[in-house]
Amino acid sequence: MSQLCLTLAESEIDQLAAKIRRYDGACPLIEIRIDHLSTPQVPNLPDPKRSRYIGTCRPVREGGCYAGAETDRLGLLSRAAQSGYDWIDLERDVAEIRLPPGVQVVRSYHDFLGFPTDWPSLLEALDALPGDVTKVAAAVENTRQVAQLLRQLERPSSRKRILIGMGSFGQPSRLLGHFLGNAWTYVAEEPGRMVAPGQFSFPEAVNSFRLHFAGGRPTIYGVLGNPLAHSLSPPLHNRLFSHYGLANVYLPFRLTALEPWFDYVSRSPMKFGGFSVTLPFKTDAVEFVRDRREPDSALNTLIRDGSGWTGLNTDYAGFLKPLAELDLRGRHSLVIGAGGVVHTVVRALRDRGSRVTIVARDAAKATALAERYQCAIASFSDLPIAAHLCVNCTPVGQYPQTDLSPLSRNDLAFEIVYDLIYRPARTELLRMAEESGMKTISGIQMFVEQAALQFEAWTGIDPDRKLVREIVESLFFEASGPKDRE
């Protein structure tokens, strides 16, 4: 397992010096981006220093900020080496420079626009250059590419390597590379301050992804979806793993397709234990399981079963949990949306004896759902439609677009409004429903129950629901803005 490397990049030397003092000793390795300074110069390091330091002055040609003369740039790196920096980052087209004894070299190559077509030749050429670590960072546009990159990480090499897929679809390489042998994992100071596309922050690495995990390779769990930027599942499950003393790590895997991902997982030396599945893959996931515990057309939970996968849908029980005291027999329910979770919601409502009408913008999907579950369909132009219960299954109103609602105030003609969105807990739709005198149910209740059931399916431990709720609410508060806390 590799160590974390905090990248510090500031435009002013005083700000950078203050950050160095602040983080010295807090992270084992710190990269100083000299090229981001408005006046490039080598910052002084603490004496004595408690972290190891990398001096980087990336030129524009390699995606950095330094636009000055090459001789001046190499002079800055030479001064860094003479000033106590432990590592110097040199690009692949730079001749070897004289360094003091003990100073090591990262040989790096960056491609922000493309993905290497011949990884073996590229790595062989970089490994042949004088240096101690080979680093390649390339743009990743899809899951097939990130799987190819991860396979390269798994192959034996003549020296230490750091292989990074840049961009959000390349982030799985940063996360899994931490356990697959990358020499270190670059992290930003805080969310929103990433220096490279797809980089996550130091707090996220520790508090959300559990990359400070001590021990051998953990069992990997994660969430498969697109997008995933605001998912609370990683910090929730990692805190549960920690609470119950389990050697597991839960990570976010943003994918473009499932097939190349499962092909990679099936051959990886990593131990994968299970996945949560969210939009848009809940129905696609059915193709990859050999055993289903429920007759559902959408799955949100996968459990590794030998060489295959077992699928279940904890959304079903999670959705019904807040409705346990309601008698829905013969009552009319209006369901908004036609995505994967609608299969679960409609089936659950029909099993409880409710009459269901689906309202969706995708008429073809709505028709297919109606035929499958023997329910009615309507269009948004037919609203308002009176119903006992309305369930929003769309992401409209989800963070960060919290001012949106799938329905207008004039569309509301219900006794109860149930919004499956859990962030924010009080959506714009629920706010309007409350002001109109209707009962409301937040998606946070479903989220807590389905997450607890997932955890039990993977670990055999039935977690305390109060604990799960407390973790969810604390995470929600930590991640939310003022409006989300209303």
Stockholm file with secondary structure:
# STOCKHOLM 1.0

chainA/1-486         MSQLCLTLAESEIDQLAAKIRRYDGACPLIEIRIDHLSTPQVPNLPDPKRSRYIGTCRPVREGGCYAGAETDRLGLLSRAAQSGYDWIDLERDVAEIRLPPGVQVVRSYHDFLGFPTDWPSLLEALDALPGDVTKVAAAVENTRQVAQLLRQLERPSSRKRILIGMGSFGQPSRLLGHFLGNAWTYVAEEPGRMVAPGQFSFPEAVNSFRLHFAGGRPTIYGVLGNPLAHSLSPPLHNRLFSHYGLANVYLPFRLTALEPWFDYVSRSPMKFGGFSVTLPFKTDAVEFVRDRREPDSALNTLIRDGSGWTGLNTDYAGFLKPLAELDLRGRHSLVIGAGGVVHTVVRALRDRGSRVTIVARDAAKATALAERYQCAIASFSDLPIAAHLCVNCTPVGQYPQTDLSPLSRNDLAFEIVYDLIYRPARTELLRMAEESGMKTISGIQMFVEQAALQFEAWTGIDPDRKLVREIVESLFFEASGPKDRE
#=GR chainA/1-486 SS CCEEEEEECCSSHHHHHHHHHHHBTTBSEEEEEGGGSSSCCCCCCCSSCSSEEEEECCBGGGTSSBCSCHHHHHHHHHHHHHTTCSEEEEETTSCCCCCCTTCEEEEEEEESSCCCSCHHHHHHHHHTSSCSEEEEEEECCSHHHHHHHHHHHHSCCSSEEEEEEESGGGHHHHHHHHHHTBSEEEEBSSTTCCSSTTCCBHHIIIIISCTTCCSSCCEEEEEEESCCTTCCHHHHHHHHHHHTTCCEEEEEEECSCSHHHHHHHHHCSSCEEEEEECTTCTTGGGGGCSEESSCCSCCSEEEEETTEEEEECHHHHHHHGGGTTCCCTTCEEEEECCSHHHHHHHHHHHHTTCEEEEECSCHHHHHHHHHHHTCEEECGGGCCCCEEEEEECSCTTCTTCTTCCSSCGGGCCEEEEEECCCSSSSCHHHHHHHHTTCEEEEHHHHHHHHHHHHHHHHHSCCCCHHHHHHHHHHHHHHHCCTGGGC
#=GC SS_cons         CCEEEEEECCSSHHHHHHHHHHHBTTBSEEEEEGGGSSSCCCCCCCSSCSSEEEEECCBGGGTSSBCSCHHHHHHHHHHHHHTTCSEEEEETTSCCCCCCTTCEEEEEEEESSCCCSCHHHHHHHHHTSSCSEEEEEEECCSHHHHHHHHHHHHSCCSSEEEEEEESGGGHHHHHHHHHHTBSEEEEBSSTTCCSSTTCCBHHIIIIISCTTCCSSCCEEEEEEESCCTTCCHHHHHHHHHHHTTCCEEEEEEECSCSHHHHHHHHHCSSCEEEEEECTTCTTGGGGGCSEESSCCSCCSEEEEETTEEEEECHHHHHHHGGGTTCCCTTCEEEEECCSHHHHHHHHHHHHTTCEEEEECSCHHHHHHHHHHHTCEEECGGGCCCCEEEEEECSCTTCTTCTTCCSSCGGGCCEEEEEECCCSSSSCHHHHHHHHTTCEEEEHHHHHHHHHHHHHHHHHSCCCCHHHHHHHHHHHHHHHCCTGGGC
//
